[in-house]
Amino acid sequence: MYAQTSRRPVLYQDFIKYASARQRYWARNFVGWPRFSSIQPNATHRILVDWERRQKLSHLVTQNVDELHRKAGSLHCIELHGSTHRVVCLSCGDVKPRSELQPRFIEANPDWHVETLQDQLAPDGDVLLPDDLVHNFQVRSYITALNQLTCSLLLEKYCHYFIFCRSRYVGSSERCSS
């Protein structure tokens, strides 16, 4: 996918190390979130839920990060790569719904009109944005307001990276405590 496009994922190491990488990630995620989060389960998702209810399926393992199986009603879904519908603070470990961030982003970036920027939405909710636009995106102001904690908050999508540790992967700087 990446060989034929200018889209490049934000790498975990870069996300942790560079404020500009976090700014790029959250600006693109902010624009794509309204459409990405509104996508609803299809017939296949509902069939799998029916199988689960009739005990023809005990657990479902998915690589998707869109949470559509859970939206459809699946109770025993293992999200192998996590979910973009949750964010985790890499400083304190607090997990919040991603939906709580959007109003904070809107407040911090009142001149951004996401509906005019969504024409290049990728399947993962990412949107390709020009660098000059990304540089104007305000990230820090919403982070402090989200948790009102004294830790230095570093929010990322609750998607899995390196080492499997029970219900989630942990990054190279984290240790598995469970």
C-alpha positions, 0 to 999 in steps of 0.5 A, spaced: 500 500 500 505 505 501 509 503 495 504 506 491 502 512 495 505 518 498 501 516 505 506 514 510 504 511 517 507 515 523 512 510 526 511 509 533 518 511 535 517 517 531 511 518 535 514 518 541 520 522 540 518 528 536 512 533 537 512 534 530 510 527 528 504 527 534 502 533 531 502 530 524 498 524 526 493 528 530 491 533 525 490 527 520 486 523 525 482 529 527 480 530 520 478 523 518 475 522 525 468 524 523 467 520 517 471 514 520 467 513 527 461 514 523 461 507 519 457 502 521 457 494 521 455 491 515 451 484 514 457 480 515 458 483 522 451 482 524 452 474 521 458 473 526 454 476 532 448 472 530 453 466 530 456 468 537 449 468 540 447 461 537 454 459 540 457 457 533 462 462 534 466 462 541 471 468 540 472 473 534 479 475 532 480 481 528 486 485 525 481 491 524 482 497 528 475 500 526 471 497 532 465 495 527 465 488 530 463 491 537 459 496 534 455 490 531 454 487 538 460 482 538 461 480 546 468 476 545 472 480 540 479 480 540 482 486 537 489 484 535 491 491 533 487 494 538 482 500 536 482 507 534 476 508 538 480 509 544 487 513 546 492 511 551 496 516 555 503 513 555 505 517 561 500 514 566 496 509 562 489 512 562 485 510 557 479 514 554 474 514 548 477 517 542 470 521 541 472 525 547 478 528 544 474 531 538 471 537 541 477 538 544 480 539 538 475 543 535 476 548 541 483 548 540 483 549 532 476 553 531 479 555 524 479 548 521 473 545 517 474 538 517 468 537 512 472 540 507 478 536 508 475 529 508 476 527 500 482 523 501 480 519 507 484 512 507 480 506 510 484 507 517 481 514 517 487 517 515 487 523 511 493 526 507 494 533 509 499 538 506 505 540 511 503 547 512 496 545 514 499 540 519 504 545 522 498 550 524 494 544 528 494 545 535 495 539 539 498 541 546 492 545 549 487 539 548 491 534 552 492 538 558 484 539 558 482 532 557 485 529 563 487 535 568 493 530 570 499 533 572 503 527 568 506 529 562 501 527 557 502 523 551 496 520 547 496 515 542 491 511 539 490 505 543 493 500 537 498 495 538 505 495 536 511 491 539 510 486 544 504 482 546 502 483 553 496 480 555 490 484 552 495 489 548 502 490 546 507 495 549 512 499 546 519 498 547 519 503 552 514 500 556 514 494 561 509 489 561 506 489 568 501 484 568 
